[in-house]
Amino acid sequence: MEEFYLKDETFKILGLCMEAHKILGKGHSENVYGDALEYEFKLNNIPYEREKQYNIPYKDIILPRYYFSDFTAFGQIILEIKAIQTLTSGEVKQTLNYLAASKNKIGLLVNFGEDSLKYKRIIL
């Protein structure tokens, strides 16, 4: 099997996402899935921050706008959750922006809005 950065950690997160989707199914809001994941992260001793703020530096200032990741897990993985019909390039770009602002290298974009859980592993 292919080796990649933070493999075990990303597999743990995706497994918990699958568990939440299996129990809740599709059709809920992102916040509902976020609440379920927060419960799973606590239950499984996954270190995380929910809605972590990332500032955007520009030249010698910090811009007044900023990003919030849905979750930052293990201090290094941006987890962006969606509950939409299908993922598009717009959601991928959003996750890439969060990675750039956070200086993290790995993002997981997970969509709970389809019949089966869909996800993308995004590398900056």
C-alpha positions, 0 to 999 in steps of 0.5 A: 500500500502507498505510504503518505504523510499522516496516513494513520491519522487521516485514516482514523478521521475518515473512519470516524466520518464513515461511522457518523455517516452510517448512523446519521445518513444524508440530509442533515446540516453540516453542523449536525455532522460536525457535532457527531464528529466532535463526539467521535473525536472526544470518544476516540481521543483524537486531538482537535480544534473546532472552527479554528481561526486562521489569519491571512497575512498580506505583505506586512499586515494581517487582513481583517478577513480570516478563515475558519476550518471546520476542524483541525485534527492532530494539529496538522490536518484541516477537515472541511465538512460539507453536506451538499449534493456533490463536491465541486472544484469550489470546495477543493479551492476553499480547502486549499485556501485553508491549507495555505492560511494554516501552513498545514500540508494535508486537508480532508474534504468530506461530503456527507450529503451523498448516499455514500460518504465522499471524500478527497485528500488534498495536499498543499 
